[in-house]
Amino acid sequence: MSERRIPLLVAGLAVVAAAMAGYVFAGQNDGPGNPQSSERHAEVAAKGQQVMPFDLNRTTHQFTKSATGGVQSVTADDPADTEQITLIRGHLTEAAAGFGHGDYGDPAAIHGTGMPGLRELQQGHTRIEIRYAETPAGAQITYTSSDPSLVTALHTWFDAQVSDHGSHAEHG
């Protein structure tokens, strides 16, 4: 390799490393020991408290992907916690109604308007069937679409949710 190419290579690697270090959203570069992940989780939890009426520390979000979309559920960690169950059900009832009209304002307020998959879900909302249902310890929203690009957007959105919520969410 010529002596002129080495500085260019080093400069190029520095640009790539800086770009990768600065890109943290929905789990990018997220992992144990990364201080940005705990900062992001704290930011999302604080914003979540302003949007979601239930206690994130007493509930669990679960996002289960399927071939046609997926299921988002929120359950009280204590199945006898009727206060949290009532709050979960009220919130998910409103969320499902909003999502059915393309209103994803709550997730945008918590995760940001650039959240992966969000724009596609807003734009394609008429091609997504959204069903709310109660569960014994909370509620769930089922998303179904025959449009492969919207199924991909839902899966991407689910991944971003799980990553951003940290210990308050999991894949199903």
For each residue, the residues with C-beta under 8 A, 3 or more apart:
1: 5 6 9
2: 5 6
3: 6
4: 7 8
5: 1 2 8 9
6: 1 2 3 9 10
7: 4 10 11
8: 4 5 11 12
9: 1 5 6 12 13
10: 6 7 13 14
11: 7 8 14 15
12: 8 9 15 16
13: 9 10 16 17
14: 10 11 17 18
15: 11 12 18 19
16: 12 13 19 20
17: 13 14 20 21
18: 14 15 21 22
19: 15 16 22 23
20: 16 17 23 29
21: 17 18 29
22: 18 19
23: 19 20 28 29
24: 28 29 30 34 36 37 40
25: 28 40 112 114 115 116 160
26: 111 115 116 159 160 163 164
27: 30 37 159 160 162 163 164
28: 23 24 25
29: 20 21 23 24 34 36 37
30: 24 27 34 36 37 40 163
31: 34 37
32:
33:
34: 24 29 30 31 37 38
35: 38 39
36: 24 29 30 39 40
37: 24 27 29 30 31 34 40 41 166
38: 34 35 41 42 166
39: 35 36 42 43
40: 24 25 30 36 37 43 44 164 166
41: 37 38 44 45 164 165 166 167
42: 38 39 45 46
43: 39 40 46 47
44: 40 41 47 48 110 111 164 165 166
45: 41 42 48 49 56 165 166 168
46: 42 43 49 50
47: 43 44 50 51 109 110 111
48: 44 45 51 52 56 110 165 168
49: 45 46 52 56
50: 46 47 109
51: 47 48 106 109 110
52: 48 49 56 91 106 110
53: 87 90 91
54: 58 59 74 76 84 87 88 91
55: 58 59 84 87
56: 45 48 49 52 59 165 168
57: 168
58: 54 55 76 77 78 81 84
59: 54 55 56 74 75 76 77 84 88 138 168
60: 74 75 77 168 169 170
61: 72 73 74 161 162 165 168 169 170
62: 71 72 73 74 75 169 170 171 172
63: 70 71 72 158 159 161 162 169 170 171 172
64: 70 71 72 73 171 172
65: 69 70 154 155 158 171 172
66: 69 70 71
67: 151
68: 144 145 146 151
69: 65 66 128 142 143 144 145 150 151 154
70: 63 64 65 66 142 143 154 155 158
71: 62 63 64 66 140 141 142 143 172
72: 61 62 63 64 140 141 143 158 161
73: 61 62 64 135 138 139 140 141 172
74: 54 59 60 61 62 88 91 92 138 139 140
75: 59 60 62 79 88 135 137 138
76: 54 58 59 79 81 84 85 88 137 138
77: 58 59 60 81 84
78: 58 81 84
79: 75 76 136 137
80:
81: 58 76 77 78 84 85 137
82: 85 86
83: 86 87
84: 54 55 58 59 76 77 78 81 87 88 138
85: 76 81 82 88 89 137 138
86: 82 83 89 90
87: 53 54 55 83 84 90 91
88: 54 59 74 75 76 84 85 91 92 138 139
89: 85 86 92 93 134 138 139
90: 53 86 87 93 94
91: 52 53 54 74 87 88 94 95
92: 74 88 89 95 96 132 138 139 140 141
93: 89 90 96 97 132 139
94: 90 91 97 98
95: 91 92 98 99 106 141
96: 92 93 99 100 130 131 132 141
97: 93 94 100 101 132
98: 94 95 101 103 104 105 106
99: 95 96 102 103 104 121 125 128 130 141 143
100: 96 97 125 130
101: 97 98 125
102: 99 122 123 125 126
103: 98 99 122
104: 98 99 107 108 118 121 122
105: 98 108 109
106: 51 52 95 98 109 110
107: 104 110 111 115 118 157 161
108: 104 105 111 112 113 115 118
109: 47 50 51 105 106
110: 44 47 48 51 52 106 107 164
111: 26 44 47 107 108 115 118 160 161 164
112: 25 108 115
113: 108 118
114: 25 118
115: 25 26 107 108 111 112 118 157 160 164
116: 25 26 156 157 159 160
117: 120 121 152 153 154 155 156 157 158 160
118: 104 107 108 111 113 114 115 121 122 157
119: 122 123
120: 117 123 124 149 150 153
121: 99 104 117 118 124 125 128 150 153 154 157
122: 102 103 104 118 119 125
123: 102 119 120
124: 120 121 127 128 145 147 149 150 153
125: 99 100 101 102 121 122 128
126: 102
127: 124 145 146 147 150
128: 69 99 121 124 125 143 144 145 147 150 154
129: 142 143 144 145
130: 96 99 100 141 142 143
131: 96 141 142 144
132: 92 93 96 97 139 140 141
133: 139 140 141 142
134: 89 138 139
135: 73 75 138 139 140
136: 79
137: 75 76 79 81 85
138: 59 73 74 75 76 84 85 88 89 92 134 135
139: 73 74 88 89 92 93 132 133 134 135
140: 71 72 73 74 92 132 133 135
141: 71 72 73 92 95 96 99 130 131 132 133
142: 69 70 71 129 130 131 133
143: 69 70 71 72 99 128 129 130 154
144: 68 69 128 129 131
145: 68 69 124 127 128 129 150 151 154
146: 68 127
147: 124 127 128 150 151
148: 151 152
149: 120 124 152 153
150: 69 120 121 124 127 128 145 147 153 154
151: 67 68 69 145 147 148 154 155
152: 117 148 149 155 156
153: 117 120 121 124 149 150 156 157
154: 65 69 70 117 121 128 143 145 150 151 157 158
155: 65 70 117 151 152 158 159
156: 116 117 152 153 159 160
157: 107 115 116 117 118 121 153 154 160 161
158: 63 65 70 72 117 154 155 161 162 171
159: 26 27 63 116 155 156 162 163
160: 25 26 27 111 115 116 117 156 157 163 164
161: 61 63 72 107 111 157 158 164 165 169
162: 27 61 63 158 159 165 169 170 171
163: 26 27 30 159 160 166
164: 26 27 40 41 44 110 111 115 160 161 169
165: 41 44 45 48 56 61 161 162 168 169
166: 37 38 40 41 44 45 163 169
167: 41
168: 45 48 56 57 59 60 61 165
169: 60 61 62 63 161 162 164 165 166
170: 60 61 62 63 162
171: 62 63 64 65 158 162
172: 62 63 64 65 71 73
